[in-house]
Amino acid sequence: QPRRAMAAATMSTLRAPAPAPSVGDHRRSRSVIARAAPARPNFRVNLGKGTVSVEDPREEAAKRALAAATAGNVTGRPAESVRPRDVKLKDNGNVSIAAMTEEDCVDATKLIMELFFKVRPQDFLAKDRLKAEQAERVYGGLVQGVVESEDRLLLAAKVGGKLVGVAEVSLPGGARFGAEKFEPKAPADAPYVSDVAVAPNQRGRGIGKSLLRACEAAVVAKGCAAMYLHTKVDNDDALALFEKGGYAEPADAKAGLTQMQIAQRGTKGGPLASLGLVEVGHVLLKKELRASDYN
């Protein structure tokens, strides 16, 4: 998947977040919510779309409980929906995941540049200048996102206090910095994973999976019921990560593929694709999200 400088973040430095409720408070609120949930299903009618959906009272209760666990203020800046967490990795190590802060932006810029910066052969003599200019743009975009962005969500993963991974989500209606050109298109009214990136020496430990799950929990806390992402057809590692995490190609997206897109996919694994001389295209993936999976 083509990579680009991630240009947004989520944590406000202008005001302190509301204090998180205690474990006891959280359990009591969940108990009250469970008792208050109606026994019969609710029906939601959307006249604009001509649809009727059934709401599960238990799922609605889970959404409210998740909002309470994220300080009860998920209508403000995006970072407020991120609950910091320590995750046990499959090698018994630990990774800490939280909303990216302004202090994280320097290390995040270094990681992004290490992973994604490339220079064309004809620009080799200007490599150092181009790299410095790109790093400045990446850093500026991250800081702007941390301080001002209302439509993007950036997370940072740390091992032993060292930043080793980042993830970016575009919230509904938010800019996608080029991803809107990918086909099939992802709906603009749903959250979209722009990137999940992990330092090479930390891969295979489950950090990418943990970052992705933290992104899902954050958007569910904001009331979203599904999330989308793209990956290149020939990026087998990414496809495996996302499919194991519950993502799948939507039936309508697959049915709507053009002949050109089908032909592009047919070049996967070929010599021209391996040399980067032909475009293999992208796969659109979607995951349905349930708040009860993240409490």
C-alpha positions in Angstrom: 0.0 0.0 0.0 1.4 3.4 -0.9 2.6 5.1 2.3 2.3 8.8 3.0 3.2 11.1 5.8 0.6 10.8 8.5 -0.6 14.4 9.1 -2.9 14.3 12.0 -3.0 13.4 15.7 -5.5 13.5 18.5 -4.5 14.7 21.9 -5.4 18.2 23.0 -2.8 20.1 24.8 -5.2 23.0 25.5 -7.1 21.3 28.3 -6.7 18.4 30.6 -8.9 15.3 30.1 -11.7 14.6 32.6 -10.6 12.2 35.4 -11.2 8.5 34.5 -13.9 6.8 36.7 -12.7 4.2 39.2 -13.2 0.5 38.5 -15.9 0.4 41.1 -17.7 3.3 39.5 -17.5 1.7 36.1 -18.9 -1.6 37.4 -21.7 0.2 39.2 -22.6 2.2 36.0 -22.6 -1.0 33.9 -24.9 -2.6 36.5 -27.3 0.3 36.4 -27.2 0.4 32.6 -27.9 -3.3 32.4 -31.0 -3.0 34.6 -32.2 0.0 32.6 -32.0 -1.7 29.2 -35.4 -2.4 27.7 -36.4 -6.0 27.2 -37.8 -5.6 23.7 -35.8 -4.6 20.7 -35.9 -1.0 19.4 -36.5 -0.1 15.8 -34.6 2.8 14.1 -36.2 4.1 10.9 -34.1 6.1 8.4 -36.5 7.8 6.0 -33.7 9.2 3.8 -32.2 5.8 3.1 -35.5 3.9 3.3 -34.2 1.4 5.9 -35.3 0.0 9.2 -32.8 -1.5 11.6 -33.2 -3.3 14.9 -31.2 -2.1 17.8 -30.0 -4.6 20.4 -30.6 -3.1 23.9 -27.6 -4.9 25.3 -25.4 -3.5 22.6 -26.7 0.0 23.3 -25.9 -0.5 27.0 -22.4 -1.7 26.1 -21.8 1.5 24.1 -22.8 3.6 27.1 -20.6 1.6 29.4 -17.7 2.0 27.0 -18.3 5.8 26.9 -18.2 5.8 30.7 -14.9 3.9 30.6 -13.3 6.6 28.4 -14.0 9.4 30.8 -17.5 9.9 29.7 -16.6 12.6 27.2 -16.5 11.2 23.7 -18.1 14.1 22.0 -15.0 16.4 22.3 -11.6 16.0 20.8 -10.8 12.6 19.2 -8.1 11.8 21.8 -10.7 11.7 24.6 -12.1 8.5 23.1 -8.8 6.7 23.6 -8.4 4.7 26.7 -4.7 4.2 27.5 -3.9 0.5 27.9 -1.1 -1.9 28.6 -1.3 -5.0 26.4 0.4 -8.4 27.0 2.1 -9.5 23.8 2.4 -13.0 22.6 6.0 -13.2 23.6 5.0 -12.2 27.1 6.3 -8.7 26.7 4.1 -5.6 27.1 3.2 -2.6 24.9 1.6 0.6 26.1 -0.9 2.2 23.7 -2.4 5.7 24.1 -3.3 8.8 22.1 -0.3 10.4 20.5 1.0 13.5 22.4 3.0 16.5 21.1 6.0 15.0 22.9 5.7 11.9 20.8 5.8 13.7 17.5 9.7 13.8 17.1 10.0 10.0 17.6 6.9 9.4 15.4 8.5 11.5 12.6 11.7 9.5 12.8 9.7 6.2 12.6 7.6 7.4 9.7 10.6 8.6 7.7 12.5 5.4 8.4 9.6 3.3 7.0 8.2 5.4 4.2 10.7 7.9 2.8 12.0 6.9 -0.6 13.8 8.9 -3.2 13.8 8.4 -7.0 17.2 7.5 -8.6 17.2 10.8 -10.5 16.9 12.7 -7.2 19.7 10.8 -5.4 22.1 13.8 -5.2 19.3 15.8 -3.5 18.4 13.0 -1.1 19.5 14.8 2.1 17.7 18.0 1.3 14.5 16.2 0.2 14.6 14.0 3.3 15.0 17.1 5.6 12.1 18.9 3.9 9.8 15.8 4.1 10.7 15.3 7.8 9.8 18.9 8.5 6.4 18.5 6.8 5.7 15.2 8.6 6.6 16.7 12.0 4.5 19.9 11.3 1.5 17.8 10.3 1.7 15.6 13.4 2.0 18.6 15.7 -0.9 20.4 13.9 -3.0 17.2 14.4 -2.2 16.9 18.0 -3.1 20.5 18.8 -5.9 21.3 16.4 -7.3 18.3 14.5 -10.9 17.4 15.1 -11.3 14.7 12.4 -8.3 12.4 12.9 -7.1 10.0 15.5 -3.5 9.1 16.1 -2.2 6.5 18.5 1.3 5.6 19.7 2.6 2.3 20.8 5.5 2.2 23.2 7.7 -0.6 24.6 9.8 0.3 27.6 8.9 3.9 27.0 10.2 3.9 23.4 7.8 4.6 20.6 7.7 1.6 18.3 4.4 2.0 16.4 1.8 4.4 15.2 -1.7 4.2 13.8 -4.0 6.8 12.2 -7.7 6.8 11.7 -9.7 9.3 9.7 -13.0 10.0 11.4 -16.3 10.2 9.5 -16.0 13.1 7.1 -12.3 13.6 7.7 -9.6 14.1 5.0 -7.8 11.0 3.9 -4.7 12.5 2.3 -4.8 10.6 -1.0 -6.6 7.5 0.1 -9.9 8.9 -1.3 -8.4 8.0 -4.7 -8.2 4.3 -3.9 -10.7 2.0 -5.6 -13.1 0.6 -4.5 -13.9 3.7 -2.5 -14.5 3.6 1.3 -17.6 5.4 2.5 -16.9 9.0 3.7 -19.3 8.7 6.6 -17.4 5.9 8.3 -14.1 5.8 10.1 -11.1 4.8 8.0 -7.7 3.3 9.0 -5.1 5.3 7.1 -2.1 3.4 8.5 -0.8 1.0 11.0 3.0 1.1 11.2 5.4 -0.8 13.5 9.2 -0.6 13.7 10.8 -3.5 11.8 12.6 -4.8 14.9 9.3 -5.0 16.8 7.2 -6.8 14.2 5.7 -10.3 14.8 5.0 -9.5 18.5 1.3 -8.5 18.0 1.9 -4.7 18.3 0.1 -4.0 15.0 -2.9 -6.1 16.1 -3.0 -4.2 19.4 -2.8 -0.8 17.7 -5.7 -1.8 15.4 -7.8 -3.0 18.2 -7.2 0.2 20.2 -8.3 2.2 17.1 -11.5 0.1 16.9 -12.3 0.7 20.6 -11.8 4.4 20.2 -14.2 4.8 17.3 -16.8 2.5 18.9 -16.7 4.8 21.9 -17.6 7.6 19.6 -20.6 5.7 18.4 -19.3 4.1 15.1 -20.5 0.7 14.1 -18.0 -0.2 11.3 -14.5 0.7 10.1 -12.9 0.5 6.7 -9.3 0.3 5.3 -7.4 -0.3 2.1 -4.4 -2.5 1.5 -2.6 -3.4 -1.7 -3.6 -6.6 -3.3 0.0 -8.0 -3.0 0.6 -7.0 0.6 0.1 -10.5 2.0 1.4 -9.6 5.5 -1.1 -6.7 5.8 -3.9 -8.8 4.4 -3.2 -11.6 6.9 -3.1 -9.1 9.8 -6.4 -7.5 8.9 -8.2 -10.7 8.0 -7.2 -12.3 11.3 -8.6 -9.2 13.0 -12.0 -9.7 11.5 -11.8 -7.5 8.4 -13.3 -8.8 5.1 -13.9 -7.5 1.6 -17.5 -6.2 1.5 -19.7 -8.2 -1.0 -20.9 -5.0 -2.7 -17.3 -3.8 -3.2 -16.2 -7.1 -4.7 -19.3 -7.3 -6.9 -18.7 -3.7 -8.2 -15.1 -4.3 -9.4 -14.5 -3.1 -12.9 -12.8 -5.2 -15.6 -9.6 -3.1 -15.2 -9.5 -3.7 -11.4 -10.0 -7.4 -11.9 -7.2 -7.4 -14.5 -5.0 -5.4 -12.0 -5.5 -8.1 -9.4 -4.5 -10.7 -11.9 -1.0 -9.3 -12.1 -0.3 -10.1 -8.5 2.9 -12.2 -8.1 4.0 -11.5 -11.7 7.4 -10.2 -12.7 6.2 -6.8 -13.7 4.3 -6.4 -10.4 7.4 -7.5 -8.4 9.5 -4.8 -10.1 6.8 -2.2 -9.4 6.2 -1.6 -13.1 2.4 -2.3 -12.9 -0.2 -1.4 -10.4 -1.9 -4.3 -8.7 -4.6 -2.3 -7.1 -6.2 -2.2 -3.7 -8.6 -4.3 -1.6 -11.2 -2.5 0.5 -11.8 -4.2 3.8 -14.5 -3.6 6.4 -15.2 -4.8 10.0 -18.4 -4.6 11.8 -17.8 -3.3 15.3 -19.7 -4.2 18.5 -19.2 -2.2 21.7 -19.6 -5.4 23.8 -16.3 -6.7 22.3 -14.3 -3.8 23.7 -15.5 -3.5 27.3 
